[in-house]
Amino acid sequence: MMDSELDILIDTTFAGLDKEKLPAEVGFTRGKVRDVISFKDSLLIVTSDRISAFDRVLSTIPCKGEVLHGLSSYWFDSTKGIIQNHFLKEISPRAMLVRPVKILPVEVVVRGYLTGSAYRDYKSGKSVSGIKLSEGLKKNEKLPEPIITPSTKAEAGMHDLPVSREEILQSRLVEKSLWERVEKAALELFDFASKILLERNLILVDTKYEFGLADGELLLADEIHTPDSSRFWYLDTYKDLFERGEEPRQIDKEYLRKWLMDKGFMGDGEAPSIPREVRVQVAQRYIEAYENITNKKFLSKADSSQAEQQKLLSYITEHCNRSKEVNKDSKWKEQGR
């Protein structure tokens, strides 16, 4: 999309559902990016255009919610041969109906390269989530094989903490047999996506997965292989940049983080106002990510913010009314026995 088109869309970004207009009987949870509506037998996940950095929601980015929703939908469909997921039905270009799952209390991070927090731990002589890596590795170097570096899920506003496989099993955060299934699925997902992305000039550097249980079945949940949950580098420039000791060319939201740090903001105090041109540049990076990852042109299908709000509120109300009718029919049948 052209910068001029995105600049116009800034005034209609979707900041999230209007909580005050929701039916009283539904549950509502607001995350940094997603709003979740809890029905009796399902959840509605709405991906807003909100963007966060340093654990703070700072602004909205045109098309961001649609990009993240589209990428997760793409990968959920592509990977269901490896493991089933919570996706049930698409409701809008930014909303999906999903199965409710009991999320495991461990975030599963798979790393194919030594970078980020893993490199910082390695450089300081620490193990990486209990894994002792061989000596002499360089920053951004490809690991001999992908590793799983789990972390505990922290409360809102807190940071996740690394945890080893042994600690997970000893503390029984996850039972051994279940954890082995999680490990197998995570590595297969990472390998599957990595091979596809290499053909599209991208390296899947690291990513996080969320798993949960529904009626005893292990499911993939949340999001998958998006710029918010993963790190991507461009393949064609990686080798030369690595050999020169320079940072890889990447797709993620570091552009915004760098802009904020240049303004002296790293999460504390009042955040600077993000100008339109910066928001447009961030939007372009999300769209670039979508197009490179899926090998498809991004075409926005989302309605205006007001129309999207009304469409989703109507769906939520209709879903609640249908549930009431089903419950009423069930009671009549029971009384007629």
C-alpha positions in Angstrom: 0.0 0.0 0.0 1.1 3.6 -0.6 2.1 5.8 2.3 -0.7 8.2 1.3 -3.3 5.4 1.6 -2.0 4.4 5.0 -1.9 8.0 6.2 -5.6 8.3 5.4 -6.3 5.0 7.3 -4.6 6.4 10.5 -7.8 8.3 11.2 -9.9 5.1 11.1 -7.7 2.6 13.0 -9.5 0.1 15.2 -8.5 0.7 18.8 -10.7 -2.2 20.2 -14.2 -3.1 21.2 -16.4 -0.7 23.1 -16.8 -2.5 26.4 -19.7 -0.4 27.5 -21.8 -1.7 24.5 -21.2 -5.4 25.2 -24.0 -7.6 26.5 -23.7 -8.1 30.2 -23.5 -11.9 30.0 -20.3 -12.1 28.0 -16.8 -12.1 29.6 -14.4 -9.5 28.3 -10.6 -9.4 28.6 -8.3 -6.8 27.1 -4.7 -7.6 26.3 -2.1 -5.3 24.8 -3.3 -6.0 21.3 -6.3 -8.4 21.5 -9.7 -8.2 22.9 -11.3 -11.5 23.9 -15.0 -12.1 24.3 -15.9 -15.2 26.3 -19.1 -17.1 25.3 -20.3 -20.2 27.0 -18.7 -22.6 24.5 -16.2 -20.4 22.5 -14.1 -17.3 22.5 -14.1 -14.4 20.0 -10.6 -13.0 19.5 -10.5 -9.5 18.1 -7.1 -8.2 17.0 -7.0 -4.5 17.3 -4.6 -2.0 15.7 -3.0 -1.2 19.1 0.7 -1.4 19.3 2.9 -1.8 22.4 6.5 -1.4 23.2 8.4 -1.7 26.5 5.1 -3.3 27.9 3.1 -0.1 27.2 0.3 0.3 24.7 1.3 3.5 22.9 -0.7 4.0 19.8 -2.5 2.4 16.9 -1.1 1.4 13.5 -3.1 1.2 10.3 -3.8 -2.4 9.1 -1.8 -3.9 12.0 -4.7 -6.0 13.4 -5.6 -7.2 10.0 -2.1 -8.3 9.2 -1.6 -10.2 12.5 -5.0 -11.8 12.2 -4.3 -12.8 8.6 -0.9 -14.3 9.4 -2.2 -16.4 12.2 -5.1 -17.6 10.1 -2.6 -18.5 7.3 -0.4 -20.5 9.6 -3.2 -22.1 11.6 -4.5 -23.5 8.3 -1.0 -24.5 7.1 0.0 -26.3 10.2 -3.1 -28.3 11.3 -1.5 -31.4 9.8 1.2 -31.1 12.6 -1.1 -30.2 15.4 -4.7 -29.0 15.6 -5.4 -25.5 16.8 -8.1 -23.5 18.5 -9.4 -21.8 15.3 -13.1 -22.4 14.5 -14.3 -19.7 12.2 -13.4 -16.3 10.7 -15.8 -13.6 11.7 -14.1 -10.6 10.1 -10.7 -9.7 8.7 -9.6 -9.1 12.3 -11.7 -11.5 14.4 -11.9 -15.2 14.8 -14.0 -17.6 16.8 -11.9 -20.2 18.6 -12.3 -23.1 21.0 -11.6 -22.2 24.6 -8.5 -23.9 25.8 -6.7 -24.1 29.2 -3.4 -22.5 28.3 -0.3 -24.2 29.7 1.6 -22.1 32.2 4.7 -22.2 30.1 5.5 -20.1 27.0 7.4 -22.2 24.4 10.2 -20.3 22.7 12.1 -22.1 19.8 15.4 -20.6 18.8 17.4 -21.4 15.6 20.0 -18.7 16.1 21.9 -17.2 19.0 20.6 -13.7 19.5 18.5 -11.5 21.8 18.2 -12.5 25.4 19.7 -16.0 24.7 22.9 -14.3 23.4 23.0 -12.0 26.4 22.8 -15.0 28.8 25.4 -16.9 26.8 27.8 -14.0 26.7 27.6 -13.6 30.5 28.4 -17.3 31.0 24.9 -18.4 31.9 23.0 -21.3 30.5 20.1 -20.6 28.2 17.0 -21.9 29.9 19.1 -24.6 31.5 20.8 -25.5 28.2 24.6 -25.3 28.2 25.7 -24.2 24.7 29.2 -25.0 23.3 31.9 -22.4 23.6 33.0 -20.0 20.8 29.6 -19.2 19.4 29.2 -15.7 17.9 26.2 -13.3 18.1 23.5 -14.1 15.5 25.2 -17.4 14.7 23.0 -20.4 13.6 22.8 -23.0 16.3 23.7 -26.6 15.5 20.0 -27.4 15.9 17.0 -25.5 17.1 16.6 -25.4 20.9 13.5 -24.9 23.1 14.0 -22.2 25.7 10.8 -22.0 27.8 9.7 -19.2 30.0 7.1 -18.9 32.8 4.1 -16.8 32.0 4.2 -13.6 34.1 1.4 -11.5 35.4 0.3 -8.4 33.4 3.0 -5.8 33.5 5.7 -8.2 34.5 8.4 -9.9 32.4 8.4 -13.6 31.6 11.2 -15.5 33.2 13.4 -18.3 31.6 12.8 -21.7 33.0 14.6 -25.0 32.2 13.0 -28.2 31.1 14.1 -29.9 34.3 12.5 -27.1 36.4 9.2 -27.5 34.5 9.2 -31.3 35.1 10.4 -31.1 38.7 7.8 -28.5 39.7 5.2 -30.3 37.6 4.2 -27.1 35.8 3.5 -29.5 33.0 3.5 -33.3 33.2 6.3 -35.1 31.5 4.3 -36.9 28.9 2.4 -33.8 27.9 5.6 -31.7 27.8 7.2 -34.2 25.5 4.3 -33.8 23.1 4.7 -30.0 23.4 8.4 -30.2 22.5 7.7 -32.5 19.6 5.0 -30.2 18.2 7.0 -27.0 18.7 10.1 -28.4 16.9 8.0 -29.7 14.0 6.2 -26.4 13.7 9.5 -24.5 13.6 11.0 -26.8 11.1 7.9 -26.7 8.8 7.8 -22.9 8.8 11.6 -22.5 8.5 11.7 -24.5 5.3 8.8 -22.6 3.7 10.3 -19.2 4.7 13.7 -20.0 3.3 12.1 -20.4 -0.1 10.7 -16.8 0.5 14.1 -15.3 1.3 13.4 -15.3 5.1 15.0 -16.9 8.1 12.8 -17.8 11.0 15.2 -16.9 13.8 13.1 -17.6 16.8 9.4 -17.7 17.8 7.1 -18.3 20.6 4.2 -20.8 20.7 1.3 -21.1 23.1 -0.3 -24.5 23.7 -3.4 -25.4 25.7 -5.7 -28.3 26.4 -9.4 -28.7 25.4 -11.2 -31.9 26.5 -7.8 -33.5 26.9 -6.6 -32.6 23.4 -3.4 -30.6 23.0 -4.0 -27.6 20.8 -2.0 -24.7 19.4 -3.5 -21.3 20.4 -3.0 -17.6 20.5 -0.9 -16.5 17.4 1.7 -18.1 15.3 4.7 -16.9 13.2 3.7 -13.2 13.2 6.1 -10.2 13.6 4.8 -9.8 17.2 5.7 -13.4 18.2 8.7 -14.1 15.9 12.0 -12.7 14.7 12.7 -12.9 10.9 15.9 -12.1 9.0 16.4 -11.7 5.3 18.3 -14.7 3.9 20.1 -13.1 1.0 22.0 -10.6 3.2 22.5 -12.7 6.4 25.8 -14.4 5.5 27.7 -11.3 4.5 26.4 -9.2 7.4 27.2 -12.0 9.9 30.8 -12.4 8.6 31.3 -8.6 8.9 29.9 -8.7 12.5 26.9 -6.5 11.5 23.3 -6.9 12.5 21.1 -8.8 10.1 18.4 -7.1 8.1 15.2 -8.0 9.8 11.4 -7.8 9.8 10.0 -6.9 13.2 8.9 -3.8 15.2 12.4 -2.7 16.2 11.9 0.4 14.1 9.4 1.8 16.6 11.5 0.7 19.6 14.5 2.4 18.2 12.6 5.6 17.5 11.3 5.5 21.1 14.8 5.0 22.5 16.1 7.8 20.4 13.5 10.0 22.1 14.8 8.8 25.5 11.8 6.5 26.2 12.3 2.9 27.4 9.1 2.3 29.2 9.3 4.6 32.2 7.7 8.0 32.5 5.5 9.7 29.9 5.7 8.2 26.4 6.4 10.6 23.5 3.5 11.2 21.0 4.2 9.1 17.9 3.8 11.2 14.7 1.8 10.1 11.7 4.8 9.5 9.6 6.3 7.0 12.1 3.0 5.2 12.4 2.9 4.9 8.6 6.4 3.5 8.5 5.5 0.9 11.1 2.4 0.0 9.1 4.5 -0.5 6.0 6.8 -2.9 7.9 3.8 -5.0 9.0 2.5 -5.2 5.5 5.9 -6.0 4.2 6.1 -8.8 6.7 2.7 -10.2 5.6 3.7 -10.1 1.9 7.1 -11.7 2.4 5.8 -14.4 4.8 2.8 -15.5 2.9 4.1 -14.7 -0.6 0.8 -12.9 -1.2 -0.1 -9.3 -1.9 -1.8 -7.6 1.1 -5.2 -6.3 0.3 -7.1 -4.7 3.2 -10.6 -6.1 3.6 -11.4 -4.5 6.9 -14.3 -2.1 7.3 -14.0 1.4 8.8 -13.5 1.4 12.5 -17.1 2.3 13.1 -18.5 -0.3 10.8 -16.2 -3.0 12.2 -17.3 -2.0 15.7 -20.9 -2.4 14.8 -20.4 -5.6 12.9 -18.6 -7.3 15.8 -21.1 -6.0 18.4 -24.0 -7.3 16.2 -22.3 -10.7 16.0 -21.7 -10.9 19.7 -25.4 -9.9 20.5 -26.7 -12.4 17.9 -24.4 -15.2 19.4 -25.8 -14.5 22.9 -29.4 -14.5 21.6 -28.9 -17.9 19.9 -27.4 -19.3 23.0 -30.4 -18.2 25.0 -32.8 -19.8 22.5 -30.8 -23.1 22.7 -30.9 -23.0 26.5 -34.7 -22.3 26.4 -35.3 -25.2 24.0 -33.3 -27.5 26.2 -35.3 -26.6 29.3 -38.6 -27.1 27.4 -37.5 -30.6 26.3 -36.4 -31.5 29.8 -39.8 -30.3 31.2 -41.7 -32.3 28.6 -40.1 -35.6 29.7 
